[in-house]
Amino acid sequence: MKLHRNIALGIVAGLESSLFEKRPAAEVIKKLLKSNRGWGSRDRRIIAQVFYDVIRQKRLFQALAGTENSNNDLWSLLACWTVLNNFKLPDWEEFKAVNTDSIKSKVSVLIQQRKYKYSIPDWLDKMGMAAFGEVAWEKEIASLNTPAAMIVRVNTLKTSVEKLKDTLKKKYRIITHNIPDYPNALIFEKKQSLQDIKEYREGFFEVQDANSQKVAPWLKAQSGKYYIDACAGAGGKSLHLANLTADNAQILALDIYPAKLDELRKRCYRNGIQSVQTASVENETVLNGIKKMADGILIDAPCSGLGVLKRNPDAKWNITPERLEEILEVQKNILQTYAPMVKKGGTLVYATCSILPLENQLQVSHFLGSELGDLFELEKEHTYFSHETGFDGFYCARMIRKM
């Protein structure tokens, strides 16, 4: 691959937005590619790959370039990627100080240390070691440090898994595979844009990680009953609940961000789903007017996002111990806010896209030890580890209201 200057400038601009301005990497790359229509499909793939690779390996590249303490030379990070992938470094002013031989000789030494091999902050490495032990933590962070595969959930209200699989192959020459124990999932052999696929635009399937597809079934939702998706976001799990109940339940999707609920309403229309209603709770007084006595509530809680580093590697650099403490308080408050809305005999599911016990088992234990939590009993909990499944890391707990 020859590194063209316009591509390099695009990558560096994206890295600046994500690493310096702390904007979510997924939003940055989407905006970057959308604003440069002149880039071809090959250029777009290269830009996205290098952008995410540099973010994923930032600490290693900084150490190789000798910029770990300055943290402001993005061109040196791009140079490290280029050299380590055995491409010729262009003769540009930005690369004049790059020592190619030094990069190649130092890398084998640095990757003997886990913090460089998987590019993780010291505090996160210590926390992972304390929580899981060296062997399990090494396996987990290694898995989380690899790119996510493209996985979709089939909208069973419109088609079947096998029909969609056949359509994608015959109509678009796209090869997908079933995933054992994930009944509505298909994994793509290659990542690609979905915008030109009519079935995607018409809601026959949604992009959703395989382990994310494990969450909604924990509610054991049934047709004709009332459920609340308390932290719905753009509503991937609300849509899944509608599928699981044949679009014949009452599903209320709540979130503090109206824009995300706007996106959910668009997705409901595209998916042909009518059972999902939305309500913005950016003003907490709105909760007073919401129908309580839910048969089940799903709390897919805000979290560190450390279980989804495959697709959001920037979370490694945006989360801090101080920020994690703030998140833990938010999780506690959300449990206390929504648990009273579950009726006697109803189900409360608490889930996160994190693997950390602080956000998961210990958070549930803290809730059950509270006055409100005394009304519930823990039925089951499980962590879906990336190194065991190959997919994102998630945690789920199901609690039943006993009185």
Secondary structure, 3 states (H helix, E strand, C coil): CCCCHHHHHHHHHHHHHHHHCCCCHHHHHHHHHHCCCCCCHHHHHHHHHHHHHHHHCHHHHHHHHCCCCCCCCHHHHHHHHHHHCCCCCCCCHHHCCCCHHHHHHHHHHHCCCHHHHCCCCHHHHHHHHHHHCHHHHHHHHHHHCCCCCCEEEECCCCCCHHHHHHHHHHHHCCCEEEECCEEEEEEECCCCCCCCCHHHHCCCEEECCCCHHHCHHHHCCCCCCEEEECCCCCCHHHHHHHHHCCCCCEEEEEECCHHHHHHHHHHHHHHCCCCEEEEECCCHHHHHHCCCCEEEEEEECCCCCCCCCCCCCCHHHHCCHHHHHHHHHHHHHHHHHHHHHEEEEEEEEEEECCCCCCCCHHHHHHHHCCCCHHHEEEEEEEEECHHHHCCCCEEEEEEEECC
